């Protein structure tokens, strides 16, 4: 039973991600009573982050790490983070005042596209690399990216719920975090592309002379 603890923690994090989505989607700018929903979303999101730390620790402590567990863990993290960003870019966080439209979260749709594109790209690269029998471990850039994304989400939820009318500097901090998140996400993608290019050159260099690349052969 103990060896299943990491996977159970991962499953619980996926369930908490759904709860966060529901809470964020239910918030309304014209209903002050829904501010509590954002506070609850912060609490659940923090619990989800804690479960991420615990399942990694449990997997190492119980020696129960597996390929399936690593895939499920990474998939759940992406659902939690990218999904929350997608909901924060939703229409209920768009303010229309005096004919001007503004995102209360500071998140534009194209930014969410960048976040999702990075994850699709890295997953494709990792799958290709591992199909060659080459390990493709996470880099420090990926860990910094994940940490910054989580901090940004928490701050945005607190900003929309409490700070946007109370502190004049709050919007500047929000925008700084959002743009830093997008920049670090894009940078981490470029780092992975660079690693892939080096791997391609190494693979081509080790290919026997006269061998044919079957991927380009006619079917």
N, C-alpha and C positions, 0 to 999 in steps of 0.2 A: 504493500500500500504506500509506503513512504516514497518509493521511487516514482510514484505518480504525482507527488506534490507539486513539482515544477509545472507540469502540464495543467494541473488543476488551477494553479495561480494564473497561468496564461489564459485559461478559459474564463476565469473570473474577471480578468482585465478586459477581455472582449465584451463581457456582459456590462461592465462598468462604462465602456466606451458607448454602448447603446444608451445607457442612462444619461450620460453627458449630452449626447445628441438630442435626446428628448427634452431635456431641461433647457438647453440653449435654443432649440427651435420654438419652445413655448413662450420665451420671453417676448414682451411687447414694450416698445418705447413709450407708448401712451398709457401704460398701466404700471404705475409705481409699485403696486403690490406684487408684481412679478420679479422684482429685483431679487427677492429671496431665491428665485430659481437659479440665478447666476451664482449666488453664494454657494448653493448646493452643488452646482456644476464644478466650482473650484474645489470643493471638498472631495467630490467623487474623483475628479481628475488627479488630485494629489494622492488619493488612495491607489489609483491605477498606476501612478508612477512608483509608489512604494512597492506594489506587487511586482513590478518589473525588476526592481532591485532584488526583492526576495526570491523570485523564481530563479534568477541567475545564481544567487548565493546557494539556494537549495540544490540546484543541479550540480554545482561543484562539490558541495558538502556530501551529497548522497551518491555522487558518482553516477548520476542518471542522465547525463547529457546524451542527446541523440540528434540525428540529422532532422528528424521530424519535429522534435522540440525546438531546435534552432529556427527552422522555417516558420513554425507556428508563432514563436516569440516575435520574430521580425515582422511577420505579417500583422500580428495584433498591434504592435507599436505603430505601424504605418496607418492602420485603420483608425486608431485612437487619435493620432496627431493630425494626419491629413484630413480625416473626416471632420474633426473639430474646426480646423481652418476653413473647410468648405462651408460649414454651417455659419461660421462667423462672417462669411462673405455674403450671407443670404439677405433676402429682401427685408426681413424684420429688423436688420441693423442699418438700414438706409434711412437717413433723415432728410426730410424735405422741408426747408424753412426759407421763407421769402423767395421762393422759386429756385433756390439752390439745393442741389443734391449732394450729400456727403455720406461717406461710410463711417459710422460711429466707431467701428473697429479699426479703421485705417487700412483694411485689407481689400484690395481690388481683385476682381475675378482673375485677371492675368497672373497675379501672384500665386493664386491657388494652382493654376495650370503649371507654373514653374515648379512648385512643390511636388505635384503628382508626377510631372515629367521626369524629375530627378529620380524618384523612386522606381518608376518603370525602367528607366535607363540602367540604373545600378542593378536591379534585379535581373535584367536581361544579360548584363555583363557578367554578373556572378554565376548565373546558370551556365553561360557559355564556358567560362573559365573552369568551373568544376566539372563540366563534361569532358574537359581535356585532362582531368586529374590534377589540375593546379588549384591549390587553396587560394581563396580570395577573402582574406580576413578584413574586418572593418578597420578603418583608419581613424586617427585622432580627429580628422576633419568631420567624419561621420558622427563621432561621439559629441563633438562640440556642436554640430548642427542640431542633433537631437535635443541636447540640453537647452540650447538657445530657443528652439521651437517651443519647448515646454514652458520655459520662463515667459516667453512672449504670450502664449495662450493664457496663462494665469493672470498676467498683468492686464491683458485686454479685458478679460472677464471682470476683474476688479475695477478697471477704468470705466467700463460702460455702466457697471452697477453703482459705483460710488464716487469716482474721481472726476468724471467729465464735467461736472458742474461745480465741483468744490475746489479744484486746484488748476490754476492757469498753465502750469508747467506739465500737467498730466498728458496732454495731447502730444507735446514734443517728445516726451519719453516713449509714448506709445508708437509714434511714427519712427523714432530711432530704432526701437526694438524690431518693428515690422520690417523695415528696410535692411537692417542688419541680418535678420533671419533669411530674407530672400537672397542677399548677397552671399552669405555663408553656404546656403543650400546650393546656389549655382557654383560656387567655388569648389565645394565637395564633389559635385558632378564632374567638373573639369579634372579634378585630381584622379577620379576613377577612370576617366577617358584616357588620361596620360598613362596610367598603369596598364590599361588595355592595349594601348598602342605599343608599349614596350613588350607586352606578352605576345602580341601578334608578330612582332619582329623576331622575338626569340623562337616562336613556333615555326615561322617560315625558315629561320636559319637552321633549325634542327630537322627540317623535312628532307628525307633522302632525295638525292638527285634523280631526276627522271620520274618522280612520283607525280600523280595527277590529282588535282583538287577536285574531288567528286562533287563538291557543292556547286561547281560551275558546269558540270557535265550535262549534256542534254538527256532528258528523261525518255 
